[in-house]
Amino acid sequence: PPPPPPIDRRLLQLFIRDRAHAHAAAARRAAAASRLAHRVGVPESGEPAALLEAVARATNRPPAEVGHLLYGPPPDDDAGLLSLVRALDALESEVHG
């Protein structure tokens, strides 16, 4: 088959890059949630709400803020991914178990 037109190739590259951001964010969030669950004594397989409440209590952050960090939408770009990683690192550093 003939190669796709240039516009299709660019759209495909954008899609792949966006999926990479989503995958990286999901992996980082899952790892952070696992470590946080261990620190606050919540089962990893438990309900997300239990983890949110426990982390919110441990950090004095609103549960909605914790929820956005751990379960929010994927970042759109490299800067968003970096910002998420930094925010998750900060969240984890506030929880001592």
Phi, psi and chi 1 to 4 in degrees:
 res  aa     phi    psi   chi1   chi2   chi3   chi4
   1 PRO       -  153.0   16.9  -22.8      -      -
   2 PRO   -70.4  154.9   23.7  -30.3      -      -
   3 PRO   -66.1  153.0   20.4  -27.3      -      -
   4 PRO   -67.1  154.1   21.2  -28.1      -      -
   5 PRO   -60.2  155.6  -11.0   17.2      -      -
   6 PRO   -54.2  -38.4  -23.4   30.0      -      -
   7 ILE   -62.5  -40.0 -172.9   71.6      -      -
   8 ASP   -65.4  -38.0  -70.2  -15.2      -      -
   9 ARG   -64.1  -42.0 -160.9  171.8  -58.3  129.3
  10 ARG   -65.6  -41.3  -79.0 -172.8  -67.8 -113.4
  11 LEU   -63.5  -39.6  -72.5  173.1      -      -
  12 LEU   -63.1  -42.1  179.5   59.5      -      -
  13 GLN   -62.8  -41.1  -71.1  168.9  -16.8      -
  14 LEU   -62.4  -42.9  -74.1  172.1      -      -
  15 PHE   -62.2  -45.5  176.1   74.4      -      -
  16 ILE   -62.8  -44.2  -70.0  169.3      -      -
  17 ARG   -64.3  -42.4 -171.1  173.5   61.6 -136.0
  18 ASP   -63.1  -41.4  -73.9  -12.7      -      -
  19 ARG   -65.4  -33.8  -70.3 -153.8   22.4  117.0
  20 ALA   -65.3  -41.4      -      -      -      -
  21 HIS   -62.8  -44.0  -71.2  125.6      -      -
  22 ALA   -63.4  -43.2      -      -      -      -
  23 HIS   -65.4  -45.9  179.1   73.3      -      -
  24 ALA   -62.0  -43.0      -      -      -      -
  25 ALA   -64.6  -43.4      -      -      -      -
  26 ALA   -63.0  -41.2      -      -      -      -
  27 ALA   -65.4  -43.3      -      -      -      -
  28 ARG   -67.4  -40.3 -176.8   61.4 -179.9   84.0
  29 ARG   -65.2  -42.0  -76.9  175.4  160.0  146.6
  30 ALA   -62.9  -42.1      -      -      -      -
  31 ALA   -64.9  -43.6      -      -      -      -
  32 ALA   -63.7  -43.8      -      -      -      -
  33 ALA   -61.6  -39.4      -      -      -      -
  34 SER   -63.7  -47.8  175.3      -      -      -
  35 ARG   -64.7  -42.0  -72.7 -171.9  -65.8  -89.7
  36 LEU   -65.1  -41.3  -72.9  166.1      -      -
  37 ALA   -58.6  -44.0      -      -      -      -
  38 HIS   -61.9  -43.9  177.5   73.1      -      -
  39 ARG   -66.9  -35.9  -71.4 -179.3 -170.4  168.5
  40 VAL   -97.4    0.7  -63.2      -      -      -
  41 GLY    77.1   30.1      -      -      -      -
  42 VAL  -107.0  135.4  173.1      -      -      -
  43 PRO   -60.3  136.9  -15.7   24.5      -      -
  44 GLU   -59.4  -32.7  -74.8 -175.9   50.1      -
  45 SER   -86.4    3.9   59.9      -      -      -
  46 GLY   -75.2 -177.9      -      -      -      -
  47 GLU   -69.8  139.1  -69.7  -67.1  -42.5      -
  48 PRO   -55.9  -34.5  -25.8   33.6      -      -
  49 ALA   -60.8  -36.7      -      -      -      -
  50 ALA   -65.4  -41.4      -      -      -      -
  51 LEU   -65.9  -44.4  176.9   61.0      -      -
  52 LEU   -58.9  -46.1  -63.4 -177.7      -      -
  53 GLU   -63.8  -43.4  -71.3  -63.7  -35.7      -
  54 ALA   -66.8  -42.2      -      -      -      -
  55 VAL   -69.4  -38.5  172.3      -      -      -
  56 ALA   -60.5  -43.7      -      -      -      -
  57 ARG   -62.9  -41.9  -84.4 -166.7  -50.7  -84.1
  58 ALA   -69.6  -25.8      -      -      -      -
  59 THR  -110.6   -8.5   61.2      -      -      -
  60 ASN    60.5   30.3  -69.3  -41.9      -      -
  61 ARG  -102.1  152.9  -68.0 -176.4 -175.3 -143.7
  62 PRO   -64.6  141.6  -16.6   27.2      -      -
  63 PRO   -54.9  -34.8  -25.9   33.9      -      -
  64 ALA   -63.8  -37.4      -      -      -      -
  65 GLU   -66.9  -43.9 -179.9 -177.4  -24.5      -
  66 VAL   -62.8  -41.9  175.3      -      -      -
  67 GLY   -62.1  -40.0      -      -      -      -
  68 HIS   -64.5  -41.4 -178.3   75.7      -      -
  69 LEU   -66.2  -43.2  -71.6  173.9      -      -
  70 LEU   -85.8  -27.8  -67.3  176.7      -      -
  71 TYR  -133.8   12.2  -56.0  109.3      -      -
  72 GLY   -72.5 -177.3      -      -      -      -
  73 PRO   -67.7  154.7   23.7  -31.0      -      -
  74 PRO   -69.3  151.6   22.3  -28.8      -      -
  75 PRO   -68.9  155.3   22.2  -28.4      -      -
  76 ASP   -88.6  -20.7  -65.1  -35.0      -      -
  77 ASP  -152.9 -178.9   54.0   22.6      -      -
  78 ASP   -60.8  -42.0  -68.9  -18.7      -      -
  79 ALA   -62.7  -41.3      -      -      -      -
  80 GLY   -64.8  -39.2      -      -      -      -
  81 LEU   -65.5  -44.6 -178.0   58.9      -      -
  82 LEU   -62.4  -41.9 -177.5   58.1      -      -
  83 SER   -61.9  -42.4  177.1      -      -      -
  84 LEU   -62.6  -45.7  174.2   63.8      -      -
  85 VAL   -60.5  -44.1  168.0      -      -      -
  86 ARG   -63.3  -41.3  -72.7  179.4  177.0  156.0
  87 ALA   -66.8  -39.5      -      -      -      -
  88 LEU   -66.3  -40.0  -71.6  170.0      -      -
  89 ASP   -60.7  -43.5  -73.5  -15.0      -      -
  90 ALA   -63.2  -43.5      -      -      -      -
  91 LEU   -59.5  -47.9 -179.6   68.6      -      -
  92 GLU   -62.2  -37.6  -74.6 -170.2   71.5      -
  93 SER   -67.4  -20.0   73.5      -      -      -
  94 GLU   -83.9  -12.7  -64.9  172.0   25.2      -
  95 VAL  -107.7  116.3  178.3      -      -      -
  96 HIS  -114.3  126.4  -53.8  -75.7      -      -
  97 GLY  -123.0      -      -      -      -      -
